[in-house]
Amino acid sequence: MNTDGLPVQCPGVPEGWMTLGQAERDAAYNNTAAVANVADLHAARAKASEIARAAPGARLDRRYGPAPRAVIDLFPASNPSAPCLVFIHGGYWQMNSKDSFACLGDGLRAHGWSAALPGYTLAPDTSLRGIVAEIHAALNFLAIEGPREGIAGPLIVAGWSAGGHLAALALRHPAVVAGLSISGIHELAPLRDTYLNKQLKLTDEEIDELSPLRLPIIKKPFLIAYGTDELPALRLNAVAFHAARRETGAPGFLIAVPGLNHFTILETLQDQYGVLTNALLDLLR
């Protein structure tokens, strides 16, 4: 171990991390500052999600746990046995809400899939370990209660940014058959050295036990995607995690989407003809 607690040659840690100043470390993970029109992108997604949540048949805010945000939105397909996309929102585990990401199910719902979007408690109101436990509880709810709600097909978990990290960990759940991480964080250690840790308060144990790059590989199909215009640290997280999985023979592909950034890449899942929509359809064919 080095003096920052990072394993030597740790995959997913930006090169020269220990030589960077605080401002450089903060900028390495500040996706919002790196994209000029991020407010417009958020607003467009929120508007599309408002329409999705108002669609006939939507079952909103089904409670899966005791915490105020431990609720899940369900969008059952006409065929209860259809695959279900379980989409986990991002925001570095401390921002955003499932409500403004409902449109991320639109692309696959156009192909007859169901969708489910779990909410979760944000930091600092709970720890990262607590957030992971809530996602597990949401998957338990879908496995047990889903058939009564019209969702009885296989669960495919996907997530973006922090949600990509949670999706990678959720692959361990027995009800999940496959997954997708979009611009996910797969090594947590550098985040402790950034502005993000003010709310997260990451512990050594959480970094060791909740970094997908440090854990045994789950050999279920798993796609890892990023936009080529992402910050280098996010691209590195995707490439490193895919390499780790490939070394074990775990199934799945690395998808680099040209010209898209941390936010515009979401459009390729929202679109019924998008790259990530098609990738998930192909994954189950």
C-alpha positions as CSV (number, residue, x, y, z in Angstrom):
1,M,0.0,0.0,0.0
2,N,1.2,3.6,-0.6
3,T,0.7,6.5,1.8
4,D,-2.7,7.3,0.4
5,G,-4.0,3.8,1.1
6,L,-4.1,3.0,-2.6
7,P,-2.8,-0.4,-3.6
8,V,0.2,-0.2,-5.8
9,Q,-0.8,-0.3,-9.5
10,C,-4.4,-0.2,-8.6
11,P,-6.6,-0.5,-11.7
12,G,-9.1,2.4,-12.0
13,V,-6.9,5.0,-10.3
14,P,-5.8,7.8,-12.6
15,E,-2.1,7.8,-13.5
16,G,-0.1,10.1,-11.3
17,W,-2.9,10.5,-8.9
18,M,-0.6,11.1,-5.9
19,T,1.1,14.0,-7.7
20,L,-2.1,15.9,-8.3
21,G,-3.2,18.9,-6.3
22,Q,-6.6,19.2,-4.7
23,A,-8.1,21.2,-7.5
24,E,-6.9,18.7,-10.1
25,R,-8.3,15.8,-8.1
26,D,-11.6,17.5,-7.8
27,A,-11.8,18.3,-11.5
28,A,-10.9,14.7,-12.4
29,Y,-14.4,13.5,-11.2
30,N,-16.5,16.7,-11.7
31,N,-18.7,15.7,-14.6
32,T,-21.0,18.6,-14.2
33,A,-18.2,21.2,-14.6
34,A,-16.9,19.3,-17.7
35,V,-20.2,19.7,-19.7
36,A,-21.3,23.2,-20.6
37,N,-25.0,22.5,-21.3
38,V,-25.6,20.1,-18.4
39,A,-28.6,22.1,-17.0
40,D,-30.4,21.9,-20.4
41,L,-29.8,18.1,-20.6
42,H,-31.1,17.6,-17.0
43,A,-34.2,19.7,-17.8
44,A,-34.9,17.7,-21.0
45,R,-34.6,14.4,-19.2
46,A,-36.8,15.5,-16.3
47,K,-39.5,16.6,-18.8
48,A,-39.4,13.3,-20.6
49,S,-39.5,11.5,-17.3
50,E,-42.5,13.4,-16.2
51,I,-44.3,12.2,-19.3
52,A,-43.1,8.6,-18.7
53,R,-44.4,8.6,-15.1
54,A,-47.8,9.9,-16.2
55,A,-48.2,7.0,-18.7
56,P,-51.2,4.6,-18.1
57,G,-50.2,1.5,-16.1
58,A,-47.4,3.1,-14.2
59,R,-47.3,2.0,-10.6
60,L,-45.4,4.7,-8.7
61,D,-43.7,4.8,-5.3
62,R,-44.3,1.2,-4.3
63,R,-42.6,0.9,-0.9
64,Y,-39.8,-1.6,-0.6
65,G,-38.2,-0.4,2.7
66,P,-38.8,1.9,5.7
67,A,-36.7,4.9,4.6
68,P,-38.6,7.8,2.9
69,R,-36.8,7.3,-0.4
70,A,-37.0,3.5,-0.3
71,V,-39.7,3.4,-3.0
72,I,-39.7,2.0,-6.5
73,D,-41.6,3.0,-9.7
74,L,-42.9,0.1,-11.8
75,F,-43.8,0.1,-15.5
76,P,-45.1,-3.4,-16.2
77,A,-45.2,-4.6,-19.8
78,S,-48.3,-6.2,-21.3
79,N,-46.5,-9.5,-21.0
80,P,-45.7,-10.1,-17.3
81,S,-42.9,-12.6,-18.4
82,A,-41.0,-9.9,-20.4
83,P,-37.6,-8.9,-19.3
84,C,-37.5,-6.0,-16.8
85,L,-34.9,-3.2,-16.9
86,V,-34.1,-2.1,-13.4
87,F,-32.5,1.3,-13.8
88,I,-30.5,2.9,-10.9
89,H,-29.9,6.6,-11.2
90,G,-26.6,8.4,-10.6
91,G,-25.5,11.5,-8.8
92,Y,-22.4,10.3,-6.9
93,W,-24.8,8.7,-4.4
94,Q,-25.7,12.1,-3.0
95,M,-27.8,13.8,-5.7
96,N,-30.8,13.3,-8.0
97,S,-33.9,11.2,-7.8
98,K,-35.5,8.3,-9.6
99,D,-38.3,10.6,-10.7
100,S,-36.1,12.4,-13.2
101,F,-34.8,9.2,-14.8
102,A,-38.1,7.4,-15.6
103,C,-37.6,8.1,-19.4
104,L,-34.5,5.8,-19.3
105,G,-36.9,2.9,-19.5
106,D,-38.6,4.2,-22.7
107,G,-36.2,2.6,-25.2
108,L,-36.6,-0.9,-23.9
109,R,-40.3,-0.5,-23.1
110,A,-40.9,0.2,-26.8
111,H,-39.6,-3.4,-27.4
112,G,-42.0,-4.9,-24.9
113,W,-39.8,-4.8,-21.7
114,S,-41.0,-3.8,-18.3
115,A,-39.0,-1.2,-16.3
116,A,-38.4,-0.5,-12.6
117,L,-36.7,2.5,-11.1
118,P,-35.7,2.2,-7.4
119,G,-35.1,5.3,-5.3
120,Y,-32.5,5.2,-2.5
121,T,-31.4,7.2,0.5
122,L,-28.7,9.8,-0.4
123,A,-25.5,10.5,1.4
124,P,-24.9,11.8,4.0
125,D,-28.2,10.5,5.4
126,T,-26.9,7.0,5.0
127,S,-23.5,5.4,4.2
128,L,-22.6,3.9,0.9
129,R,-23.0,0.5,2.6
130,G,-26.5,1.5,3.4
131,I,-27.3,2.5,-0.2
132,V,-26.0,-0.8,-1.4
133,A,-28.3,-2.6,1.1
134,E,-31.3,-0.6,-0.1
135,I,-30.7,-1.6,-3.7
136,H,-30.5,-5.2,-2.6
137,A,-33.8,-4.7,-0.8
138,A,-35.4,-3.2,-3.9
139,L,-34.3,-6.3,-5.9
140,N,-35.8,-8.5,-3.2
141,F,-39.1,-6.7,-3.6
142,L,-39.1,-7.2,-7.3
143,A,-38.2,-10.9,-6.9
144,I,-41.0,-11.5,-4.4
145,E,-43.7,-8.9,-5.1
146,G,-43.0,-8.3,-8.8
147,P,-45.2,-11.0,-10.1
148,R,-48.2,-9.5,-8.2
149,E,-47.3,-6.2,-9.8
150,G,-47.2,-7.6,-13.3
151,I,-43.4,-8.0,-13.5
152,A,-42.4,-11.7,-13.5
153,G,-39.6,-11.8,-16.1
154,P,-35.8,-11.8,-15.7
155,L,-34.3,-8.8,-14.1
156,I,-31.6,-6.9,-16.0
157,V,-30.0,-4.2,-13.8
158,A,-28.5,-1.1,-15.3
159,G,-27.2,2.1,-13.8
160,W,-25.4,5.3,-14.7
161,S,-22.5,6.9,-13.0
162,A,-22.9,6.1,-9.3
163,G,-25.8,3.9,-10.4
164,G,-23.3,2.0,-12.6
165,H,-21.3,1.2,-9.5
166,L,-24.5,0.0,-7.8
167,A,-25.5,-2.0,-10.9
168,A,-22.1,-3.8,-10.8
169,L,-22.7,-4.8,-7.2
170,A,-26.3,-5.7,-7.8
171,L,-25.1,-8.4,-10.3
172,R,-24.5,-10.5,-7.2
173,H,-28.3,-10.6,-6.4
174,P,-29.7,-14.1,-7.3
175,A,-32.7,-12.6,-9.2
176,V,-30.5,-10.5,-11.5
177,V,-29.5,-12.3,-14.8
178,A,-27.4,-9.6,-16.5
179,G,-26.5,-6.0,-16.2
180,L,-25.1,-2.8,-17.7
181,S,-22.9,-0.1,-16.2
182,I,-23.0,3.3,-18.0
183,S,-20.1,5.6,-17.0
184,G,-19.8,3.8,-13.7
185,I,-17.3,4.2,-10.8
186,H,-15.6,0.8,-10.2
187,E,-12.7,1.9,-8.0
188,L,-13.7,4.1,-5.0
189,A,-10.4,5.0,-3.5
190,P,-9.7,8.2,-5.4
191,L,-13.0,9.6,-4.5
192,R,-11.9,9.9,-0.9
193,D,-9.3,12.5,-2.0
194,T,-12.0,14.7,-3.7
195,Y,-14.8,17.1,-2.8
196,L,-17.2,14.2,-3.1
197,N,-16.1,12.6,0.1
198,K,-17.5,15.5,2.2
199,Q,-20.8,13.8,1.9
200,L,-19.8,10.2,1.3
201,K,-17.3,9.8,4.2
202,L,-15.9,6.7,2.7
203,T,-14.2,4.2,5.1
204,D,-11.3,1.9,4.3
205,E,-13.7,-1.0,4.7
206,E,-16.2,0.4,2.2
207,I,-13.5,1.1,-0.3
208,D,-12.3,-2.5,0.0
209,E,-15.7,-4.2,0.1
210,L,-17.7,-2.0,-2.3
211,S,-15.2,-1.3,-5.1
212,P,-16.2,-3.7,-8.0
213,L,-12.6,-3.7,-9.2
214,R,-11.5,-5.3,-5.8
215,L,-14.2,-8.0,-5.6
216,P,-14.5,-11.4,-7.1
217,I,-15.9,-11.3,-10.6
218,I,-19.5,-12.4,-11.1
219,K,-19.7,-14.3,-14.3
220,K,-23.1,-13.2,-15.5
221,P,-23.4,-11.2,-18.7
222,F,-22.5,-7.6,-18.0
223,L,-22.0,-4.7,-20.4
224,I,-19.7,-1.7,-19.6
225,A,-20.3,1.5,-21.6
226,Y,-18.8,5.0,-21.7
227,G,-18.8,8.0,-24.0
228,T,-15.5,8.9,-25.7
229,D,-16.0,12.5,-24.5
230,E,-16.1,11.5,-20.9
231,L,-13.6,12.6,-18.3
232,P,-10.5,10.4,-18.4
233,A,-11.1,9.0,-14.9
234,L,-14.5,7.7,-16.0
235,R,-13.2,6.2,-19.2
236,L,-10.4,4.5,-17.1
237,N,-13.0,3.0,-14.7
238,A,-14.9,1.4,-17.6
239,V,-11.8,0.1,-19.4
240,A,-10.2,-1.3,-16.2
241,F,-13.4,-3.1,-15.0
242,H,-13.9,-4.6,-18.4
243,A,-10.3,-5.8,-18.5
244,A,-10.7,-7.4,-15.1
245,R,-13.8,-9.2,-16.2
246,R,-12.3,-10.3,-19.5
247,E,-9.3,-11.9,-17.6
248,T,-11.7,-14.2,-15.8
249,G,-13.7,-15.1,-19.0
250,A,-16.8,-13.3,-17.7
251,P,-19.3,-12.6,-20.5
252,G,-19.9,-9.1,-21.7
253,F,-18.6,-6.3,-23.9
254,L,-17.0,-2.9,-23.5
255,I,-18.9,-0.2,-25.5
256,A,-17.2,3.1,-26.3
257,V,-19.9,5.4,-27.7
258,P,-18.2,8.0,-30.0
259,G,-18.7,11.7,-29.4
260,L,-20.9,11.4,-26.3
261,N,-20.2,12.7,-22.8
262,H,-21.2,11.7,-19.3
263,F,-24.8,13.0,-19.8
264,T,-25.5,12.6,-23.6
265,I,-24.7,8.9,-23.4
266,L,-28.0,8.4,-21.5
267,E,-29.9,9.2,-24.7
268,T,-28.7,5.9,-26.3
269,L,-30.7,4.0,-23.7
270,Q,-33.7,6.3,-23.8
271,D,-33.9,5.9,-27.6
272,Q,-35.6,2.7,-28.7
273,Y,-33.0,2.5,-31.5
274,G,-30.1,3.6,-29.4
275,V,-26.8,1.9,-29.1
276,L,-27.3,0.8,-25.5
277,T,-30.9,-0.2,-26.1
278,N,-29.8,-2.5,-28.9
279,A,-26.9,-3.8,-26.8
280,L,-29.2,-5.0,-24.1
281,L,-31.6,-6.5,-26.6
282,D,-28.7,-8.4,-28.1
283,L,-27.5,-9.5,-24.7
284,L,-30.7,-11.5,-24.1
285,R,-31.1,-12.9,-27.6
